């Protein structure tokens, strides 16, 4: 039902987008400021449009998530983490680094079974145990079941990463239907609420919740009215929940990425816009997931951030963005 609804929303918006899709695919070209030992892909990016929810294995230019420059040091040894939207993109990159730091990792995903299986393989290749659960975070019963399954499999839960999201551009307020608005809020806000509530009975002092926000929640986006509102809400939810749980010793923080090369965006924008994705940032390109995931390790590991709670950490490729 959820997948069918999301694709119906996508199809309606695709028809309303003014510019027709162009044939052919661009190639990643040019060099930007070098990342960790190598240049990162820079626009023009492949002109590709994916059906929702977006499958990473179908992307012409695969996101970089393995962070070969990152060396684990046991900062999450003995931890168990649960990552929603963990099949691909930022969620996959976070799962890989958590495992590299010693954690067992459970992932939640909607329907991208092959991507989820690959993420589990990657977690296990890093030495961690894995668990993948398909379901809809809009459903509080599923969220409770997923948390219970992770605790049963691994014996504990230390880190919840709320990362699952729905995004679809609409050019105007008139184009934004109530169904579309409701789908975005129920996935992006209700999903975080349901998962946090399900996880809380299992979290102990020193454990944490990390939410994925967005630069759109910091400064808005003209064609993402609903998505921007949910991300701003996630930032406020993060700060309020941090205050609420401080006396329990449970930290709550958020990461607010700018444009990141994941399946979420080719499953939203038309091909000619994807070719230019990220070029308006000061760094002139989108981030790769492996450039975002170390921030989640930092916020998860008590060795790094035991005295940090209630922050929204912007990683946007721009100077001056802040929470």
C-alpha positions as CSV (number, residue, x, y, z in Angstrom):
1,X,0.0,0.0,0.0
2,X,2.7,2.5,1.0
3,X,4.9,1.8,-2.1
4,X,1.8,2.1,-4.4
5,X,0.8,5.4,-2.8
6,X,4.3,6.8,-3.0
7,X,4.6,5.9,-6.7
8,X,1.2,7.4,-7.4
9,X,2.3,10.7,-5.8
10,X,5.5,10.5,-7.8
11,X,3.7,9.9,-11.1
12,X,1.4,12.9,-10.5
13,X,4.3,15.2,-9.8
14,X,6.3,13.9,-12.8
15,X,3.5,14.9,-15.1
16,X,3.4,18.4,-13.6
17,X,7.1,19.2,-13.9
18,X,7.5,21.6,-16.8
19,X,10.7,20.5,-18.4
20,X,10.5,17.2,-20.4
21,X,13.0,14.5,-19.6
22,X,15.9,14.4,-22.0
23,X,17.3,11.3,-23.5
24,X,20.8,10.1,-22.7
25,X,22.9,10.1,-19.6
26,X,25.6,12.5,-18.6
27,X,28.8,11.4,-17.1
28,X,30.3,12.5,-13.9
29,X,33.1,14.9,-14.9
30,X,35.4,17.5,-13.6
31,X,37.1,17.7,-10.3
32,X,36.1,19.4,-7.1
33,X,38.1,20.0,-4.0
34,X,39.5,16.6,-3.2
35,X,37.9,14.4,-0.6
36,X,39.8,11.9,1.5
37,X,42.5,11.2,-1.0
38,X,40.4,11.4,-4.2
39,X,38.2,13.7,-6.2
40,X,34.5,13.3,-5.7
41,X,31.9,13.1,-8.5
42,X,30.8,16.6,-9.6
43,X,28.0,17.8,-11.9
44,X,27.0,17.0,-14.6
45,X,25.8,13.8,-13.0
46,X,24.0,11.0,-14.8
47,X,20.6,12.0,-16.1
48,X,18.5,9.3,-14.4
49,X,15.1,9.0,-12.9
50,X,14.3,6.1,-10.5
51,X,10.9,4.7,-9.5
52,X,10.2,5.1,-5.8
53,X,11.4,4.2,-3.3
54,X,14.7,4.2,-5.3
55,X,17.1,1.2,-5.5
56,X,20.8,1.9,-5.1
57,X,21.8,-1.0,-7.3
58,X,19.9,0.6,-10.2
59,X,21.9,3.9,-10.0
60,X,24.2,4.5,-13.0
61,X,26.6,6.3,-10.7
62,X,26.8,4.3,-7.5
63,X,27.1,6.3,-4.2
64,X,30.3,6.0,-2.3
65,X,29.6,4.6,1.1
66,X,32.5,2.3,2.1
67,X,34.8,5.1,3.4
68,X,38.1,3.2,2.7
69,X,40.0,6.1,4.4
70,X,38.1,5.6,7.7
71,X,39.8,3.3,10.2
72,X,37.7,1.8,13.0
73,X,39.0,1.9,16.6
74,X,36.4,0.0,18.6
75,X,34.4,3.2,19.6
76,X,31.1,1.2,19.4
77,X,32.4,-2.2,20.5
78,X,29.6,-4.2,22.1
79,X,26.9,-1.8,20.9
80,X,23.8,-2.6,19.0
81,X,22.3,0.0,16.6
82,X,19.1,0.1,14.7
83,X,19.1,2.2,11.5
84,X,15.9,3.0,9.6
85,X,16.2,3.5,5.9
86,X,19.4,1.4,6.3
87,X,19.2,-0.3,3.0
88,X,21.0,2.4,1.0
89,X,22.3,5.9,0.9
90,X,23.2,7.5,4.2
91,X,21.6,4.7,6.2
92,X,23.9,2.1,4.5
93,X,27.0,4.2,5.0
94,X,26.2,4.6,8.7
95,X,25.5,0.9,9.1
96,X,28.9,0.1,7.6
97,X,30.9,2.5,9.8
98,X,29.0,1.4,12.9
99,X,30.0,-2.2,12.2
100,X,33.6,-1.1,11.5
101,X,33.6,0.4,15.0
102,X,32.4,-2.9,16.5
103,X,28.6,-2.6,16.6
104,X,26.0,-5.1,15.6
105,X,23.5,-3.4,13.3
106,X,19.8,-4.0,12.5
107,X,18.3,-2.1,9.6
108,X,14.8,-1.3,8.7
109,X,13.7,-0.6,5.1
110,X,10.5,-0.4,3.1
111,X,10.8,-2.8,0.2
112,X,14.3,-2.6,-1.3
113,X,15.2,-6.2,-0.6
114,X,18.3,-6.6,-2.7
115,X,19.8,-3.4,-1.3
116,X,19.0,-4.5,2.2
117,X,20.7,-7.9,1.6
118,X,23.8,-6.1,0.3
119,X,23.9,-3.8,3.3
120,X,23.7,-6.9,5.6
121,X,26.6,-8.5,3.7
122,X,28.6,-5.3,4.1
123,X,27.9,-5.2,7.9
124,X,29.0,-8.8,8.3
125,X,32.1,-8.1,6.2
126,X,33.1,-5.5,8.8
127,X,32.7,-8.2,11.6
128,X,29.3,-7.2,12.9
129,X,26.1,-9.2,13.1
130,X,23.2,-8.0,10.9
131,X,19.5,-8.1,10.8
132,X,17.2,-6.7,8.1
133,X,13.5,-6.0,8.6
134,X,11.1,-4.8,5.9
135,X,8.2,-2.6,6.9
136,X,6.6,0.8,7.2
137,X,7.7,3.2,9.9
138,X,4.3,4.9,9.7
139,X,3.0,1.8,11.5
140,X,3.7,2.0,15.2
141,X,3.1,-1.8,15.5
142,X,5.9,-2.5,13.0
143,X,8.2,-0.1,14.8
144,X,7.7,-1.9,18.1
145,X,8.1,-5.2,16.4
146,X,11.4,-4.1,14.8
147,X,12.9,-2.9,18.0
148,X,11.9,-6.0,19.8
149,X,13.4,-8.2,17.1
150,X,16.7,-6.3,17.3
151,X,16.8,-6.7,21.1
152,X,16.0,-10.4,20.8
153,X,18.7,-10.9,18.1
154,X,21.5,-8.9,19.8
155,X,20.5,-8.7,23.4
156,X,20.3,-4.9,23.7
157,X,19.8,-1.6,21.9
158,X,22.1,1.3,22.4
159,X,21.7,3.5,19.3
160,X,18.6,4.4,17.3
161,X,19.2,6.2,14.0
162,X,16.0,7.6,12.5
163,X,16.8,8.0,8.9
164,X,13.8,6.8,6.7
165,X,12.2,9.5,4.6
166,X,9.8,10.3,1.9
167,X,10.5,13.2,-0.5
168,X,8.7,14.4,-3.6
169,X,9.0,17.9,-5.2
170,X,5.9,19.9,-5.9
171,X,6.2,23.2,-7.8
172,X,3.6,25.1,-6.0
173,X,1.3,25.0,-2.9
174,X,-1.6,24.3,-5.3
175,X,0.2,21.2,-6.6
176,X,0.7,19.8,-3.1
177,X,-2.2,17.5,-2.4
178,X,-3.3,16.5,1.1
179,X,-2.4,12.9,0.3
180,X,1.1,13.9,-0.6
181,X,1.4,16.2,2.5
182,X,0.1,13.4,4.7
183,X,2.5,10.8,3.3
184,X,5.5,13.1,4.0
185,X,4.5,13.9,7.5
186,X,3.5,10.4,8.5
187,X,6.8,9.0,7.2
188,X,9.2,11.7,8.3
189,X,7.7,12.9,11.6
190,X,5.4,10.1,12.8
191,X,8.0,7.5,11.8
192,X,10.6,9.1,14.0
193,X,8.1,9.4,16.9
194,X,7.0,5.8,16.6
195,X,10.6,4.5,16.5
196,X,11.8,6.6,19.4
197,X,8.8,5.6,21.5
198,X,9.4,1.9,20.7
199,X,13.2,2.2,21.4
200,X,13.0,4.2,24.7
201,X,12.2,1.3,27.1
202,X,15.4,-0.5,25.9
203,X,17.8,2.5,26.1
204,X,20.1,3.0,29.1
205,X,22.2,5.9,30.3
206,X,24.9,6.6,27.8
207,X,22.7,5.4,24.9
208,X,21.4,7.7,22.2
209,X,19.0,8.6,19.4
210,X,20.3,10.3,16.2
211,X,17.8,11.8,13.8
212,X,18.5,12.7,10.2
213,X,17.4,16.3,9.5
214,X,18.2,18.3,6.4
215,X,19.5,21.7,5.2
216,X,15.9,22.2,4.0
217,X,14.9,22.3,7.6
218,X,17.4,25.1,8.2
219,X,16.5,27.4,5.3
220,X,13.6,25.8,3.5
221,X,13.2,24.7,-0.1
222,X,10.6,26.3,-2.5
223,X,9.5,23.0,-4.1
224,X,9.8,20.9,-0.9
225,X,7.3,22.7,1.3
226,X,6.1,19.6,3.1
227,X,9.6,17.9,3.3
228,X,11.2,21.2,4.6
229,X,8.5,21.4,7.2
230,X,9.1,17.9,8.4
231,X,12.8,18.4,8.6
232,X,12.4,21.6,10.6
233,X,10.0,19.6,12.8
234,X,12.7,16.9,13.2
235,X,15.2,19.5,14.4
236,X,12.8,20.9,17.0
237,X,11.8,17.3,18.0
238,X,15.5,16.5,18.5
239,X,16.1,19.5,20.8
240,X,12.9,18.9,22.8
241,X,13.5,15.2,23.1
242,X,17.1,15.8,24.2
243,X,15.7,18.0,27.0
244,X,13.1,15.4,27.9
245,X,15.5,12.5,28.1
246,X,18.5,14.3,29.7
247,X,17.7,13.2,33.2
248,X,17.7,9.6,31.9
249,X,21.2,10.0,30.6
250,X,20.1,9.4,27.0
251,X,21.5,11.8,24.4
252,X,19.5,13.0,21.3
253,X,21.1,14.7,18.4
254,X,20.5,15.3,14.7
255,X,22.6,15.5,11.5
256,X,21.4,18.0,8.8
257,X,22.9,17.0,5.5
258,X,22.8,19.2,2.4
259,X,22.5,17.5,-1.0
260,X,23.8,13.9,-0.8
261,X,24.1,11.4,-3.7
262,X,21.6,8.7,-2.7
263,X,18.6,7.0,-4.4
264,X,16.3,9.5,-2.7
265,X,17.0,12.3,-5.2
266,X,16.9,10.5,-8.6
267,X,13.6,9.0,-7.3
268,X,12.3,12.5,-7.0
269,X,13.7,15.0,-9.5
270,X,13.6,14.7,-13.3
271,X,16.8,13.7,-15.1
272,X,17.8,17.1,-16.3
273,X,17.7,18.5,-12.8
274,X,19.6,15.5,-11.3
275,X,22.4,16.3,-13.7
276,X,22.9,19.6,-11.8
277,X,22.3,18.2,-8.4
278,X,24.5,19.8,-5.7
279,X,26.2,22.3,-8.1
280,X,24.8,25.3,-6.2
281,X,26.7,24.5,-3.0
282,X,29.9,26.3,-2.2
283,X,31.8,23.0,-2.8
284,X,30.0,22.7,-6.2
285,X,28.9,19.1,-5.8
286,X,26.7,16.8,-3.7
287,X,28.2,14.9,-0.8
288,X,28.8,11.2,-0.9
289,X,27.2,9.1,1.9
290,X,30.7,8.3,3.2
291,X,31.3,12.0,3.9
292,X,28.2,12.1,6.1
293,X,28.4,8.8,8.0
294,X,31.4,9.7,10.3
295,X,29.2,12.4,11.9
296,X,26.8,9.6,13.1
297,X,29.7,7.7,14.6
298,X,30.9,10.8,16.4
299,X,27.4,11.4,17.8
300,X,26.8,7.7,18.7
301,X,30.1,7.1,20.5
302,X,30.3,8.1,24.1
303,X,34.0,8.4,23.7
304,X,33.4,11.3,21.3
305,X,30.2,13.0,22.4
306,X,29.2,12.0,25.9
307,X,28.6,15.7,26.7
308,X,26.7,16.6,23.5
309,X,22.9,16.5,23.4
310,X,20.3,18.6,21.5
311,X,22.5,19.7,18.6
312,X,21.6,19.8,14.9
313,X,24.9,19.3,13.1
314,X,24.8,20.8,9.5
315,X,26.9,19.1,6.9
316,X,25.8,21.0,3.8
317,X,28.8,21.9,1.6
318,X,28.2,25.6,2.4
319,X,29.7,28.2,4.6
320,X,27.3,29.8,7.0
321,X,24.7,27.1,7.4
322,X,23.9,26.5,11.0
323,X,21.2,25.4,13.4
